[in-house]
Amino acid sequence: MSIPTLILAYVVVLLAALCGLGLYSELRRRRFHPTPSEDRIFRCKKCGYVYTDDPDVDRSRCSQCGKMNEAIEF
């Protein structure tokens, strides 16, 4: 084998190992991190209580004081 072929093989093997390590790291991160909740977050304008409700609800009643509130937009 010639020297340029050896250098090319060395670089290809290193890049393949780096890609494999990145893929392994990403799969491991996805497996151990919790999935984000689809629930909407509400904050009561009367008592300040923060709570969640289903994603299809636009307005929700506070469980502490009963006031209807809009979802918080981030």
Secondary structure, DSSP 8 states (H G I E B T S, - for coil): --HHHHHHHHHHHHHHHHHHHHHHHHHHHHHHS------EEEE-TTT--EEEE-TT-SEEE-TTT--EEEB---
